[in-house]
Amino acid sequence: MSRRAVMVVMDGLGDRPLPEFEGRTALEAAETPNMDRLAAEGVNGLMDPLAPGVRVGTDVGHLALFGYNPLRVYWGRGPIEAAGVGLDLRPGDVAFRANFATVSTDGRILDRRAGRLREGTAELAAALDSMLLSDGTRVVFRAATEHRAVLVLRGERLSPLVSDSDPGPLGEGGPVLPLLPRMEESQAARRTAELASEFVERAAGILAEHPVNRERVDRGLPPANYVLLRGAGVRRPMRSLAERFNISGACVAAECTIVGIARMTGFDVVTDERFTANLDTDVDAKAAAAVDALEEHDLVIIHYKGTDIASHDEKPKEKVRFIERVDAALERLISAAERYDLYIAVTSDHSTPCHLREHSADPVPVLLWGGDVLTDGVRSYGERPCVAGGLGRLSANALLLTLLDYLGVTYRFGG
Amino acid sequence: MSRRAVMVVMDGLGDRPLPEFEGRTALEAAETPNMDRLAAEGVNGLMDPLAPGVRVGTDVGHLALFGYNPLRVYWGRGPIEAAGVGLDLRPGDVAFRANFATVSTDGRILDRRAGRLREGTAELAAALDSMLLSDGTRVVFRAATEHRAVLVLRGERLSPLVSDSDPGPLGEGGPVLPLLPRMEESQAARRTAELASEFVERAAGILAEHPVNRERVDRGLPPANYVLLRGAGVRRPMRSLAERFNISGACVAAECTIVGIARMTGFDVVTDERFTANLDTDVDAKAAAAVDALEEHDLVIIHYKGTDIASHDEKPKEKVRFIERVDAALERLISAAERYDLYIAVTSDHSTPCHLREHSADPVPVLLWGGDVLTDGVRSYGERPCVAGGLGRLSANALLLTLLDYLGVTYRFGG
């Protein structure tokens, strides 16, 4: 039988003790017979996305899980989101991650996600796309998942050295930040910051009058009347997984960030309308798609966003329920081990403790299951049980390399 | 009493669960009362030669164990093998690791090791040594352990950027690979590849007619009728252990690779005809030689190859027996603790799971024993028991530094 591997990533899985569960984490409180079985039959450990104490975003966490050194290949979330919506960045393009947001008339951020709106974003984006800025720089604007969108500035002598106008979750209720050059002495950075500001101002005017927003206001919903920007970046060349290890990979995901990283790193993307990158995703359909993808791919990564959503919204019980649904879906993967010499890894891109509503640097639990892994004494999958695991404490890069080594595709360094 | 340290390296020790032993590894299945005692009285852990998930060769694994960063000092196995046979490379020399092999008339590799031949290699090597190549480049050719040999090209404007003709274990049965420049635009690389090819072709002609081979064919043995090349490299300057830590080291070994690394790093080499770098080595005589070497040396490293040989040949029971013989020989080292304030480390350079017949990136178990080490709860020496050890998961470089720190010879970083 040919060797195959599946990595199941529950975004923001890691947590801290929760009073709701007598000090257990969401994962520890969840009923997870399949994960527990895999943990008991496999090898376990704690994983840091980059290194202990380093807090990462979903993009950086996934670049590391996909086997890249974010310190080398990462420059801003913009280019990743652009790849996620299928935009092919040209040399010189500067891409921003954008949020449709609700901002008051005096410039305070009422809702960074405009009520996590889902409908009408394509129409809103179309109203902003192709805008021509004062010096001839062209705007490319695309809606992504839910409130997320991508802004690309396409013109001459642009710079990615532009600060964020989005202050992040802790800035909600406060003012929109000014878009400033990150390097005052760079004329290109000053100019790009001014062009981005011009776009944001004109976009606000267009969005205020847009029928989608008029209807939202009529329905009592927060209007998507503003575009918050962050993560300005340019495209950097990356060697694909296929080039590096001569294997084929597939990624089952819906969130544009993950889809973007998968595309940038040469994974085939498997997506579907039933995959929502939220709590209401079809958890089981994703697992089924992963099993299908195993036929033609050596490595399949499944991304589940629900855990992170529930954590950011401080809904520990929904987090538990989502984990339990993922656990049930693991049945399909375990059954696939009848057809392949299969390795299964279950882990996360970073911790998002519910009571913080934000990412933390806590390591995440990881399990690795397969016919010839060295077992350890761990009997269940959780932040605390995994401490005693045979993998010890390792980085996300090291986990992917370990998985690739079990697949037998790593290179030997030395004679 | 003066402080001394011995490191016992069982090459390719680490393994994965073996069905022959109900899922135990060879080390776990072996009866090892001495190792178990040292583990119970010492501190234990899991060790990665370089880093988790990185698979290494014996040369790189040992450079790391000897305290060097292979990413800085390693450039090909050739120069190490040259040092191993006592060849002093000159600036400009390019050295290759060579194998006497059996190749069919249509260029397929029948046996990469010509039946692991042991006799007649000095005569075969002598017939190839001193060959003058077409442009005046001179050949230096020496036999090493068993089927192994060293080719040095000595001439003007040579380059180590030449690919391997040896496809490795998985290439047996397939064709000899062409020797090509690794950098097409380098004239020196192109020329060196051509010179190496010229040598190989002329060598095949000489070997075919050689009496040693005629006799092998008569006896039904595979003839050593071809020279496979790999690991082209040049000498790189290295600071010796004595220079770095002001201590004296000895290495008890027979395999040319290990002997070469020991010489390059300033260890005195202790070898003997009874040491064969194979399963039939005199295990106990090596331990006795190590005890003798302790009189004049602060650090003694003993290398046992048998574990790796048994693993590459998929002979788990022979691996177990060899480990048990090493365990018995440890008595001598333990007794030496009456005369010295002695530290004993037992570990490996990399894993070679028997059913893979190849190196893997699995970490290896390590134990460190001595009067003042902090003990842990580990009660026996094995891949799984060591998970719970007080050393955690560390790199080979870190292990050597830890050992040197117990010897009291490390430098304090800071005031």
Interface residues (C-beta under 8 A of the other chain):
Chain A: D372 V373 L374 T375 D376 G377 A388 G389 G390 L391 G392 R393 L394 S395 N397 A398 L399 L400 L401 T402 L403 L404 D405 G408 T410 Y411 R412 F413 G414 G415
Chain B: R16 P17 G23 T25 L46 L50 A51 P52 G53 V54 R55 V56 G57 T58 D59 V60 G61 P70 Y74 G76 R77 I80 R97 R230 G231 T257 P353 H355 L356 E358 H359 S360 A361 D362 P363 E383 R384 V387 A388 G392 R393
